[in-house]
């Protein structure tokens, strides 16, 4: 199988483009570089397209290698034949190959192997012999000291043979997938979280991915017992037609078949199907996490604002930091607003002092413990003192991890861990991307069941999302931190440190060309990274843009107004996509693509769950998108859930609705108009429905 041809067919892409993309990746070009600067070769594949392509390429490559391995092993065993060759060629998955090799695989000690060791093989031969009679079986059994044990041994061998039969396994799998119901009931560790799954059955072919993960977690916590039910009688009739040999001892075959199915096949197939469901659900959950992470990273920065950063808390107080427009720490303190009136009053005076002294314009309040009380405190303070100030509730996920990290200590060696957390919360408002890259992506809480996902696969996917986001925005090497520079295509942590070291010792970079003087910045690193490193105050305007130095001659023609010559150069060099990108870039050199997005939601007054009423309408940003809907910030501590059925994009057709993926229509950060349809004060939950946008809402 030619992998590029198979990929082109699967992904509906041109084979030439697929092969070019694979060649570029295998030649150690980075995904962001290929997506941005090699569009002509790939047919304008996006970074997401390229990552999906390469992931599938690795899977197909692994399948081909496994086919070669199975073929080699079968040849070594001298059992390889045309039928096996055809089966291997047609295998679509690693499981298919395992089933083909199963009958020949070295066995651990089983009832069948023990029976063979005791010499009961002849009994098995009689059981599967076409036309064998009862007398044949009786005569065979008389040769053994214990005929009953010998018969059981022969049936054990036959049961295992049925279990290893690839066609029987394929039939069982197909039947169970089509007719099976995944059933759950209360386990020994009762937990109301899983109450909706008590005494529940759902068709395997229709179960949603998030419910698969919920069942798995409930089972792991022993709150649920989960199994797969299916009509065994109907299935066993079909298997018998395939497996049983026509002779007079068919009843003994049937006993062995029943035993083989119940003891060996069904448990194995159930594990396999459950594993497949889990793998599918985990992949989907990782995709959801990735889809939510990208818009969060690319949220519009709140530029040119001095920020009052607040990390709320009860016992340890609310940690506060004053930040200038660039995130520099001007002052910090701790206030206590949830204890006595005297301490709260002292906190008010301290915050007013900071606001007045440093000209603070916006408060960034972490959304964790005591967030509601801190929001109310700031709301009252703003209104009572007629302050020209607003505040935002900021996702603080991962802030505590950053504050206790080596990086946090390096950035603020003289500050307490708790103060570092507040600084992170404030800077996330000023530049979400620059701050969030300092935290492992999996700690940024925009996924579902992330703690149940394979760590390596999750981290690999999320690292790719961060890299794509950083390179989409571009980085100023004169101001960027080591973590931010590390994500630039072709750089990495070691070279990032050298860039920072260079500017600290020799001053700011004045051109991209000067980057070549950095230790470790070789031709390959420069080629991959140069277009993503933007020198904000560079003398050459092209150094401020996303135009790659290799395309400067083409861009220069456009700057000089020689568009016809530029078109001809692009035509001859096959740079059509590149020419259009340069034109777009020169419309607003150095433009931040995030500036086109919605501004963060800023508030002056607070609301709580008790203030809500059914029918109230709000506009708010989406905080998280999951399989079952979208969580929307409506200005209270609890995000409201718009169930997938109450999203305007949800299809009306039942079949189309079952396949509906909210993450394809809704992104983190999007503003949604919603109406309150359910209020559950006991559980702190708010149900919403999406309504048509109304600018007056």
C-alpha positions as CSV (number, residue, x, y, z in Angstrom):
1,X,0.0,0.0,0.0
2,X,1.3,3.4,-0.9
3,X,0.6,5.5,2.2
4,X,0.4,8.8,0.4
5,X,-2.2,7.5,-2.0
6,X,-4.3,6.0,0.9
7,X,-4.1,9.3,2.8
8,X,-5.1,11.3,-0.2
9,X,-8.1,9.1,-0.6
10,X,-9.1,9.1,3.1
11,X,-8.6,12.9,3.5
12,X,-9.9,13.9,0.1
13,X,-6.6,15.7,-0.8
14,X,-4.4,15.6,-3.8
15,X,-1.8,12.9,-3.6
16,X,0.9,15.3,-4.8
17,X,0.1,17.8,-2.0
18,X,0.0,14.9,0.6
19,X,3.4,13.6,-0.5
20,X,4.9,17.1,-0.5
21,X,3.6,17.7,3.0
22,X,5.0,14.4,4.3
23,X,8.3,15.1,2.7
24,X,8.5,18.5,4.3
25,X,7.6,17.2,7.7
26,X,10.1,14.3,7.4
27,X,12.8,16.8,6.4
28,X,12.4,18.3,9.9
29,X,10.4,21.4,8.8
30,X,8.0,22.5,11.6
31,X,4.2,22.5,11.1
32,X,3.8,26.3,11.5
33,X,6.5,27.0,9.0
34,X,5.0,24.6,6.4
35,X,1.5,25.9,7.0
36,X,2.5,29.5,6.6
37,X,5.4,29.5,4.1
38,X,5.0,26.3,2.0
39,X,1.4,26.7,0.9
40,X,2.2,26.2,-2.8
41,X,3.6,22.7,-2.1
42,X,0.9,21.6,0.2
43,X,-2.1,23.1,-1.5
44,X,-2.7,25.5,1.3
45,X,-3.1,23.0,4.2
46,X,-3.6,24.6,7.6
47,X,-1.6,23.6,10.7
48,X,-4.6,21.5,11.8
49,X,-4.7,19.7,8.5
50,X,-1.0,19.0,8.6
51,X,-1.1,17.6,12.1
52,X,-4.1,15.4,11.3
53,X,-2.3,14.2,8.1
54,X,0.9,13.4,9.9
55,X,-0.9,11.6,12.8
56,X,-2.8,9.4,10.3
57,X,0.4,8.8,8.4
58,X,2.1,7.5,11.5
59,X,-0.9,5.3,12.2
60,X,-0.8,3.8,8.7
61,X,2.9,3.4,8.8
62,X,2.6,1.5,12.1
63,X,-0.1,-0.7,10.5
64,X,2.2,-1.5,7.6
65,X,5.1,-2.3,9.9
66,X,2.8,-4.6,11.9
67,X,1.7,-6.4,8.7
68,X,5.3,-7.0,7.8
69,X,6.0,-8.3,11.3
70,X,3.0,-10.7,11.3
71,X,3.9,-11.9,7.8
72,X,7.5,-12.6,8.9
73,X,6.4,-14.5,12.0
74,X,3.9,-16.7,10.0
75,X,6.6,-17.5,7.5
76,X,9.0,-18.5,10.3
77,X,6.3,-20.8,11.6
78,X,5.9,-22.2,8.0
79,X,2.2,-21.6,8.0
80,X,2.0,-18.7,5.7
81,X,-0.3,-19.2,2.7
82,X,-2.4,-17.3,0.1
83,X,-5.4,-17.0,2.4
84,X,-3.3,-15.5,5.2
85,X,-1.6,-13.2,2.8
86,X,-4.9,-11.9,1.5
87,X,-6.2,-11.5,5.1
88,X,-3.1,-9.5,6.1
89,X,-3.4,-7.3,3.0
90,X,-7.0,-6.5,3.7
91,X,-6.5,-5.8,7.5
92,X,-7.5,-2.3,8.3
93,X,-6.6,-2.2,12.0
94,X,-4.0,-3.5,14.4
95,X,-6.8,-5.6,16.0
96,X,-7.5,-7.2,12.7
97,X,-3.9,-8.3,12.5
98,X,-3.9,-9.6,16.0
99,X,-6.9,-11.7,15.2
100,X,-5.2,-13.2,12.2
101,X,-2.1,-14.1,14.2
102,X,-4.0,-15.2,17.3
103,X,-4.2,-18.9,16.4
104,X,-0.4,-19.1,15.9
105,X,0.6,-16.9,18.8
106,X,2.6,-18.7,21.5
107,X,0.1,-19.6,24.3
108,X,0.3,-19.0,27.9
109,X,-0.7,-22.1,30.0
110,X,-4.4,-22.5,29.5
111,X,-6.9,-25.3,29.9
112,X,-6.4,-26.1,26.2
113,X,-2.6,-26.3,26.4
114,X,-2.9,-28.5,29.5
115,X,-5.2,-30.8,27.6
116,X,-2.7,-31.0,24.8
117,X,0.1,-31.8,27.2
118,X,-2.0,-34.7,28.6
119,X,-2.5,-36.1,25.1
120,X,-6.2,-35.3,24.6
121,X,-5.6,-33.9,21.0
122,X,-7.1,-37.1,19.4
123,X,-10.4,-36.4,21.1
124,X,-10.4,-32.9,19.6
125,X,-9.7,-34.4,16.2
126,X,-12.8,-36.6,16.5
127,X,-15.0,-33.7,17.6
128,X,-14.1,-31.7,14.4
129,X,-14.0,-34.6,12.0
130,X,-16.6,-34.4,9.2
131,X,-19.0,-37.4,9.5
132,X,-17.5,-38.6,12.9
133,X,-19.8,-41.0,14.7
134,X,-20.6,-41.5,18.4
135,X,-18.8,-44.8,18.1
136,X,-15.7,-43.0,16.9
137,X,-15.7,-40.8,19.9
138,X,-16.5,-43.7,22.3
139,X,-13.6,-45.7,20.9
140,X,-11.2,-42.8,21.2
141,X,-12.2,-42.1,24.8
142,X,-11.7,-45.7,25.8
143,X,-7.9,-45.2,25.2
144,X,-7.7,-42.9,28.2
145,X,-7.7,-43.7,31.9
146,X,-10.3,-41.1,32.6
147,X,-12.7,-40.8,29.6
148,X,-14.7,-38.0,31.1
149,X,-11.6,-35.9,31.7
150,X,-10.4,-36.7,28.2
151,X,-13.7,-35.5,26.7
152,X,-13.5,-32.3,28.6
153,X,-9.9,-31.9,27.5
154,X,-10.9,-32.3,23.9
155,X,-13.6,-29.8,24.3
156,X,-11.2,-27.3,26.0
157,X,-9.0,-27.5,23.0
158,X,-12.0,-27.0,20.7
159,X,-13.3,-24.1,22.8
160,X,-9.9,-22.3,22.4
161,X,-9.9,-23.0,18.7
162,X,-13.2,-21.3,18.4
163,X,-11.9,-18.4,20.4
164,X,-8.9,-18.0,18.1
165,X,-11.0,-18.3,14.9
166,X,-10.7,-14.9,13.2
167,X,-14.0,-15.1,11.3
168,X,-15.9,-16.1,14.5
169,X,-14.4,-13.2,16.4
170,X,-15.2,-10.8,13.5
171,X,-18.8,-12.0,13.4
172,X,-19.2,-11.6,17.2
173,X,-17.7,-8.1,17.1
174,X,-19.9,-7.0,14.3
175,X,-23.0,-8.4,16.0
176,X,-22.3,-6.9,19.4
177,X,-21.4,-3.5,17.9
178,X,-24.7,-3.5,16.0
179,X,-27.1,-4.9,18.7
180,X,-25.2,-4.4,22.0
181,X,-26.4,-2.2,24.8
182,X,-24.0,-0.7,27.3
183,X,-25.7,-1.2,30.7
184,X,-24.8,0.4,34.0
185,X,-26.1,0.2,37.5
186,X,-25.2,1.4,41.0
187,X,-21.9,0.1,42.3
188,X,-20.8,-0.6,45.9
189,X,-19.5,3.0,46.4
190,X,-22.7,5.0,45.9
191,X,-22.2,8.5,44.5
192,X,-25.0,10.9,43.4
193,X,-22.7,12.2,40.7
194,X,-23.5,9.1,38.7
195,X,-27.2,8.8,39.7
196,X,-28.2,9.3,36.1
197,X,-26.4,6.2,35.1
198,X,-28.1,3.9,37.6
199,X,-30.2,1.2,35.8
200,X,-29.5,2.7,32.4
201,X,-29.0,1.0,29.0
202,X,-27.9,2.7,25.8
203,X,-27.1,1.3,22.4
204,X,-23.4,0.9,21.8
205,X,-23.7,2.4,18.3
206,X,-25.2,5.6,19.7
207,X,-23.5,6.3,23.0
208,X,-21.9,9.7,23.2
209,X,-18.2,10.0,23.9
210,X,-18.5,12.0,27.1
211,X,-20.9,9.3,28.5
212,X,-18.3,6.6,27.8
213,X,-15.7,8.5,29.9
214,X,-18.3,9.1,32.6
215,X,-19.0,5.4,32.8
216,X,-15.3,4.6,32.9
217,X,-14.7,7.0,35.7
218,X,-17.7,5.8,37.6
219,X,-16.6,2.2,37.2
220,X,-13.1,3.1,38.3
221,X,-14.5,4.7,41.4
222,X,-16.7,1.6,42.0
223,X,-19.7,3.9,41.9
224,X,-21.0,2.0,38.8
225,X,-21.0,-1.5,37.4
226,X,-20.8,-1.6,33.6
227,X,-21.4,-4.4,31.2
228,X,-22.5,-5.0,27.6
229,X,-25.7,-6.8,26.9
230,X,-26.7,-8.4,23.6
231,X,-29.1,-11.2,22.4
232,X,-26.7,-14.1,22.8
233,X,-29.2,-16.8,21.6
234,X,-29.5,-15.1,18.2
235,X,-25.7,-14.6,17.9
236,X,-24.9,-18.2,18.9
237,X,-27.2,-19.5,16.3
238,X,-25.3,-17.6,13.6
239,X,-21.9,-18.7,15.0
240,X,-23.0,-22.3,15.1
241,X,-23.9,-22.2,11.4
242,X,-20.4,-21.0,10.7
243,X,-18.4,-23.1,13.1
244,X,-20.0,-26.5,13.7
245,X,-19.0,-29.6,11.6
246,X,-21.7,-32.0,10.4
247,X,-21.2,-35.2,12.4
248,X,-22.9,-37.3,15.1
249,X,-21.1,-35.6,18.0
250,X,-22.4,-32.1,17.2
251,X,-23.9,-31.8,20.7
252,X,-20.3,-32.0,22.1
253,X,-19.2,-29.3,19.7
254,X,-22.1,-27.1,20.8
255,X,-21.0,-27.5,24.4
256,X,-17.5,-26.5,23.5
257,X,-18.7,-23.6,21.4
258,X,-20.9,-22.3,24.3
259,X,-18.0,-22.6,26.7
260,X,-15.6,-20.9,24.2
261,X,-17.9,-18.0,23.7
262,X,-18.9,-17.5,27.3
263,X,-15.4,-18.1,28.8
264,X,-13.1,-16.7,26.2
265,X,-14.7,-14.8,23.3
266,X,-17.3,-12.7,25.0
267,X,-15.1,-11.3,27.7
268,X,-12.3,-10.6,25.2
269,X,-14.6,-8.9,22.7
270,X,-16.3,-6.9,25.4
271,X,-12.9,-5.6,26.6
272,X,-11.9,-4.9,23.0
273,X,-15.1,-3.0,22.3
274,X,-14.9,-1.1,25.6
275,X,-11.3,-0.2,24.7
276,X,-12.3,1.0,21.3
277,X,-15.1,3.1,22.8
278,X,-12.6,4.5,25.3
279,X,-10.0,5.2,22.7
280,X,-12.6,7.0,20.5
281,X,-13.9,9.0,23.5
282,X,-10.4,9.9,24.6
283,X,-9.5,11.1,21.1
284,X,-12.6,13.2,21.0
285,X,-12.0,14.6,24.5
286,X,-8.4,15.6,23.4
287,X,-9.9,17.2,20.3
288,X,-12.4,19.1,22.4
289,X,-9.6,20.3,24.7
290,X,-7.5,21.4,21.8
291,X,-10.4,23.2,20.1
292,X,-11.2,25.1,23.4
293,X,-7.5,25.8,24.1
294,X,-6.7,27.6,20.9
295,X,-9.4,30.4,21.2
296,X,-8.5,30.8,24.9
297,X,-4.8,31.4,24.0
298,X,-5.8,33.7,21.2
299,X,-8.2,35.8,23.2
300,X,-7.8,39.5,22.6
301,X,-5.3,41.2,24.9
302,X,-6.4,44.1,27.1
303,X,-3.6,46.5,25.9
304,X,-2.5,49.7,27.5
305,X,-4.3,49.1,30.8
306,X,-2.9,49.1,34.3
307,X,-4.3,46.2,36.2
308,X,-5.3,45.4,39.7
309,X,-4.6,41.7,39.9
310,X,-6.6,39.8,42.6
311,X,-6.2,36.2,43.7
312,X,-9.2,35.6,46.1
313,X,-9.0,33.6,49.2
314,X,-10.7,33.1,52.6
315,X,-8.2,32.1,55.3
316,X,-5.1,33.4,53.6
317,X,-6.8,36.5,52.3
318,X,-7.0,38.0,48.8
319,X,-3.5,38.5,47.3
320,X,-3.3,41.7,45.3
321,X,-0.7,43.0,42.8
322,X,-0.6,46.3,40.9
323,X,0.7,45.9,37.3
324,X,1.7,48.6,34.8
325,X,0.6,48.4,31.1
326,X,3.4,45.9,30.4
327,X,2.8,43.6,33.3
328,X,5.6,45.0,35.5
329,X,4.8,44.6,39.2
330,X,4.4,48.0,40.8
331,X,3.2,47.0,44.3
332,X,1.6,44.0,46.1
333,X,-0.3,43.4,49.3
334,X,-2.8,41.1,51.0
335,X,-6.3,42.1,52.1
336,X,-8.9,40.3,54.1
337,X,-12.5,41.0,53.0
338,X,-14.4,37.9,54.2
339,X,-13.7,38.1,57.9
340,X,-14.5,41.2,60.0
341,X,-15.9,44.5,59.0
342,X,-12.8,46.2,60.3
343,X,-10.5,44.1,58.1
344,X,-12.8,44.6,55.1
345,X,-12.7,48.4,55.7
346,X,-8.9,48.3,55.9
347,X,-8.9,46.3,52.6
348,X,-11.1,49.0,50.9
349,X,-8.6,51.7,51.9
350,X,-5.7,49.7,50.7
351,X,-7.3,49.0,47.3
352,X,-8.3,52.7,46.9
353,X,-4.7,53.6,47.7
354,X,-3.3,51.3,45.0
355,X,-5.8,52.5,42.4
356,X,-5.1,56.2,43.1
357,X,-1.3,55.8,43.4
358,X,-0.8,53.8,40.2
359,X,-3.7,54.8,38.1
360,X,-5.1,51.3,37.9
361,X,-8.0,50.9,35.4
362,X,-9.1,47.3,35.4
363,X,-9.3,44.6,38.1
364,X,-8.6,41.0,37.1
365,X,-10.3,38.7,39.6
366,X,-9.4,35.0,39.7
367,X,-12.5,32.7,39.5
368,X,-11.5,30.3,42.3
369,X,-12.2,30.2,46.0
370,X,-13.9,33.4,47.3
371,X,-14.2,34.8,43.8
372,X,-17.9,35.7,44.4
373,X,-17.1,37.6,47.5
374,X,-14.2,39.5,45.9
375,X,-16.3,40.4,42.9
376,X,-19.0,41.8,45.2
377,X,-16.3,43.7,47.1
378,X,-15.0,45.3,43.9
379,X,-18.5,46.0,42.6
380,X,-19.4,47.8,45.8
381,X,-16.1,49.7,45.9
382,X,-16.5,50.9,42.3
383,X,-20.1,52.1,42.8
384,X,-19.7,53.6,46.3
385,X,-16.6,55.6,45.3
386,X,-17.8,56.4,41.7
387,X,-14.6,54.9,40.3
388,X,-14.0,55.0,36.6
389,X,-13.0,51.4,36.7
390,X,-14.1,48.0,35.5
391,X,-13.3,44.4,36.4
392,X,-13.2,41.0,34.7
393,X,-13.4,37.5,36.1
394,X,-10.3,35.6,34.9
395,X,-9.8,31.8,34.6
396,X,-7.1,31.1,37.2
397,X,-6.6,27.4,36.3
398,X,-2.9,26.6,36.6
399,X,-1.9,29.9,38.3
400,X,-1.0,28.1,41.5
401,X,1.1,25.6,39.5
402,X,3.0,28.4,37.8
403,X,3.5,30.3,41.0
404,X,5.2,27.3,42.6
405,X,7.2,26.4,39.5
406,X,10.9,26.9,38.8
407,X,9.9,29.5,36.2
408,X,7.8,31.4,38.6
409,X,10.7,31.5,41.1
410,X,13.1,32.7,38.4
411,X,10.7,35.5,37.3
412,X,10.0,36.7,40.9
413,X,12.6,35.3,43.2
414,X,11.9,37.9,45.9
415,X,8.1,37.4,45.9
416,X,5.9,35.0,47.8
417,X,4.4,32.1,45.9
418,X,0.9,33.5,46.5
419,X,1.8,36.9,45.1
420,X,3.1,35.2,41.9
421,X,-0.3,33.6,41.4
422,X,-2.0,37.0,41.6
423,X,0.5,38.5,39.0
424,X,-0.3,35.6,36.7
425,X,-4.1,36.3,37.0
426,X,-3.5,39.9,36.1
427,X,-1.2,39.3,33.2
428,X,-3.6,36.8,31.7
429,X,-6.0,39.7,31.1
430,X,-3.2,41.9,29.6
431,X,-1.8,39.2,27.3
432,X,-3.4,35.8,27.7
433,X,-1.0,34.1,25.2
434,X,2.2,35.4,26.7
435,X,1.1,34.3,30.2
436,X,-0.6,31.0,29.5
437,X,2.5,29.6,27.7
438,X,4.2,29.5,31.1
439,X,1.8,26.7,32.2
440,X,1.6,23.2,31.0
441,X,-1.5,23.3,28.6
442,X,-3.2,20.4,30.4
443,X,-3.5,22.5,33.5
444,X,-5.6,25.1,31.7
445,X,-9.1,23.9,32.5
446,X,-10.9,24.0,29.2
447,X,-11.3,20.3,28.6
448,X,-13.5,17.5,29.9
449,X,-12.2,14.4,31.8
450,X,-8.6,15.6,31.1
451,X,-7.4,13.6,34.1
452,X,-8.7,10.4,32.5
453,X,-6.8,11.0,29.2
454,X,-3.5,9.5,28.1
455,X,-1.0,12.0,29.3
456,X,1.5,11.8,26.4
457,X,-1.1,12.0,23.7
458,X,-2.9,14.9,25.4
459,X,0.3,16.8,26.0
460,X,1.5,16.3,22.5
461,X,-1.7,17.6,21.0
462,X,-1.9,20.6,23.3
463,X,1.7,21.5,22.8
464,X,0.9,21.6,19.1
465,X,-2.0,23.9,19.7
466,X,0.2,26.3,21.7
467,X,2.9,26.3,19.1
468,X,0.4,27.0,16.3
469,X,-1.2,29.9,18.4
470,X,2.2,31.5,19.2
471,X,3.3,31.4,15.6
472,X,0.0,32.7,14.3
473,X,0.4,35.8,16.5
474,X,4.2,36.2,16.2
475,X,6.7,37.1,18.8
476,X,8.8,40.1,19.5
477,X,12.3,38.8,20.4
478,X,13.1,42.0,22.3
479,X,10.3,41.5,24.9
480,X,9.3,37.8,24.8
481,X,9.9,35.5,27.7
482,X,11.9,32.3,27.3
483,X,8.7,30.2,27.5
484,X,7.0,32.2,24.7
485,X,10.1,32.1,22.5
486,X,10.4,28.4,23.1
487,X,7.2,27.8,21.1
488,X,8.4,29.7,18.1
489,X,9.0,27.3,15.2
490,X,12.6,26.1,15.0
491,X,13.7,27.6,18.4
492,X,13.0,25.5,21.5
493,X,14.0,26.2,25.1
494,X,17.8,26.2,24.6
495,X,17.9,28.7,21.8
496,X,15.2,30.8,23.5
497,X,17.5,31.2,26.5
498,X,20.3,32.3,24.1
499,X,18.1,34.9,22.5
500,X,17.2,36.4,25.9
501,X,20.9,36.2,26.9
502,X,22.0,38.0,23.7
503,X,19.5,40.9,24.2
504,X,20.4,41.3,27.9
505,X,24.1,41.5,27.1
506,X,24.0,43.4,23.8
507,X,20.8,45.3,23.8
508,X,17.6,44.9,21.6
509,X,17.6,43.4,18.2
510,X,17.3,46.0,15.4
511,X,16.8,43.5,12.5
512,X,16.0,39.9,11.8
513,X,19.4,39.6,10.3
514,X,20.9,40.3,13.7
515,X,19.2,37.2,15.0
516,X,21.8,35.1,13.1
517,X,24.4,36.3,15.6
518,X,22.8,34.5,18.5
519,X,24.6,31.4,19.6
520,X,22.9,28.3,18.2
521,X,20.9,30.2,15.5
522,X,22.0,28.2,12.5
523,X,20.5,28.4,8.9
524,X,17.8,25.8,9.6
525,X,16.7,27.5,12.9
526,X,16.7,30.9,11.2
527,X,14.7,29.6,8.2
528,X,12.0,28.1,10.4
529,X,11.7,30.9,12.9
530,X,12.5,34.2,11.1
531,X,9.0,34.8,9.8
532,X,7.5,34.4,13.2
533,X,9.9,36.8,15.0
534,X,8.7,40.4,14.6
535,X,11.1,43.2,15.4
536,X,8.6,45.9,16.4
537,X,10.8,49.0,15.9
538,X,12.9,47.6,13.0
539,X,14.1,50.0,10.4
540,X,13.1,47.6,7.6
541,X,9.3,47.5,7.8
542,X,9.3,43.9,6.6
543,X,11.1,42.9,9.7
544,X,8.0,44.0,11.6
545,X,5.7,41.7,9.6
546,X,5.0,38.0,9.0
547,X,6.7,38.2,5.6
548,X,9.6,35.7,5.5
549,X,13.0,37.1,4.6
550,X,13.2,34.6,1.7
551,X,10.3,36.5,0.2
552,X,11.6,40.0,0.7
553,X,12.5,40.6,-3.0
554,X,8.8,39.9,-3.8
555,X,7.5,42.1,-1.0
556,X,9.9,44.9,-2.0
557,X,8.4,45.1,-5.4
558,X,5.0,45.6,-3.8
559,X,6.3,48.3,-1.5
560,X,7.7,50.1,-4.6
561,X,4.3,49.9,-6.3
562,X,5.5,47.4,-8.9
563,X,2.6,45.0,-8.6
564,X,2.8,43.7,-12.2
565,X,6.4,42.7,-11.7
566,X,5.5,41.1,-8.4
567,X,2.8,39.0,-10.1
568,X,5.2,37.9,-12.7
569,X,7.9,36.9,-10.2
570,X,5.3,35.0,-8.2
571,X,4.0,33.2,-11.3
572,X,7.5,32.2,-12.3
573,X,8.5,31.1,-8.8
574,X,5.1,29.4,-8.0
575,X,4.5,31.8,-5.1
576,X,0.8,32.6,-5.7
577,X,-0.3,32.0,-2.2
578,X,2.8,33.8,-0.8
579,X,2.0,36.9,-2.9
580,X,-1.5,37.1,-1.5
581,X,-0.2,36.6,2.0
582,X,2.3,39.4,1.5
583,X,-0.4,41.8,0.1
584,X,-2.6,41.1,3.2
585,X,0.3,41.6,5.6
586,X,1.3,44.9,4.0
587,X,-2.2,46.3,4.5
588,X,-1.3,46.7,8.2
589,X,2.3,45.8,9.0
590,X,2.8,44.3,12.4
591,X,-1.0,43.9,13.0
592,X,-1.9,41.6,15.9
593,X,-4.5,39.1,14.6
594,X,-6.1,39.0,18.0
595,X,-7.2,42.6,17.8
596,X,-10.0,41.6,15.4
597,X,-11.6,39.4,18.1
598,X,-14.2,40.3,20.7
599,X,-12.9,42.3,23.7
600,X,-12.9,40.5,27.1
601,X,-16.1,41.0,29.1
602,X,-15.7,43.9,31.5
603,X,-18.1,44.7,34.4
604,X,-18.9,47.3,36.9
605,X,-21.6,45.5,39.0
606,X,-22.0,42.0,40.4
607,X,-24.8,39.5,40.4
608,X,-25.3,36.2,42.2
609,X,-27.3,33.0,41.8
610,X,-30.0,34.5,44.1
611,X,-30.4,37.4,41.7
612,X,-31.3,35.2,38.7
613,X,-34.9,34.7,37.5
614,X,-36.3,32.5,34.8
615,X,-36.5,34.4,31.5
616,X,-33.6,36.7,32.2
617,X,-31.5,37.4,29.1
618,X,-27.7,37.9,28.9
619,X,-24.8,38.2,26.6
620,X,-21.7,36.5,27.7
621,X,-18.5,34.8,26.5
622,X,-18.3,31.0,26.1
623,X,-16.0,29.6,28.8
624,X,-15.9,26.0,27.7
625,X,-17.3,23.8,24.9
626,X,-18.0,20.1,25.5
627,X,-19.9,17.3,23.7
628,X,-23.1,18.1,25.6
629,X,-23.1,21.9,25.2
630,X,-21.4,25.2,26.0
631,X,-20.8,26.9,29.3
632,X,-21.4,30.6,29.2
633,X,-20.3,33.3,31.6
634,X,-23.4,35.3,32.5
635,X,-21.8,37.5,35.2
636,X,-22.2,35.2,38.2
637,X,-19.7,32.8,39.8
638,X,-21.4,29.8,38.2
639,X,-21.2,29.5,34.4
640,X,-24.5,28.5,32.8
641,X,-24.9,25.5,30.6
642,X,-26.5,25.7,27.2
643,X,-27.3,22.1,26.5
644,X,-26.5,21.0,23.0
645,X,-30.3,20.7,22.3
646,X,-30.7,24.4,23.2
647,X,-28.1,25.7,20.9
648,X,-29.3,27.5,17.8
649,X,-26.9,25.6,15.6
650,X,-28.4,22.2,16.8
651,X,-30.0,20.4,13.8
652,X,-33.7,19.6,14.0
653,X,-33.4,16.3,12.3
654,X,-32.8,13.5,14.9
655,X,-30.1,11.7,13.0
656,X,-28.2,15.0,12.2
657,X,-28.6,16.0,15.9
658,X,-27.0,12.8,17.1
659,X,-23.9,13.6,15.0
660,X,-23.9,17.3,16.0
661,X,-20.6,18.5,17.4
662,X,-21.0,21.8,19.3
663,X,-17.3,22.6,19.0
664,X,-17.6,23.0,15.2
665,X,-20.0,25.9,15.6
666,X,-19.0,27.4,18.9
667,X,-15.6,28.5,20.3
668,X,-14.2,29.6,23.6
669,X,-14.4,33.4,23.8
670,X,-17.4,33.7,21.4
671,X,-20.2,35.9,22.8
672,X,-23.5,34.2,23.0
673,X,-27.0,35.6,23.7
674,X,-28.8,33.4,26.2
675,X,-31.9,33.1,28.3
676,X,-32.2,31.5,31.7
677,X,-34.4,28.4,31.6
678,X,-33.4,26.6,34.7
679,X,-32.1,27.6,38.1
680,X,-30.9,24.9,40.6
681,X,-29.7,26.7,43.7
682,X,-29.1,23.5,45.6
683,X,-26.5,22.3,43.2
684,X,-25.4,25.7,42.0
685,X,-26.4,25.1,38.4
686,X,-27.9,27.4,35.8
687,X,-29.6,26.1,32.6
688,X,-29.6,28.4,29.5
689,X,-30.9,28.4,26.0
690,X,-29.3,30.3,23.1
691,X,-31.4,33.0,21.6
692,X,-30.9,35.2,18.5
693,X,-28.4,38.0,19.1
694,X,-29.8,41.2,20.2
695,X,-27.5,44.2,20.5
696,X,-29.8,45.7,23.2
697,X,-29.6,42.5,25.3
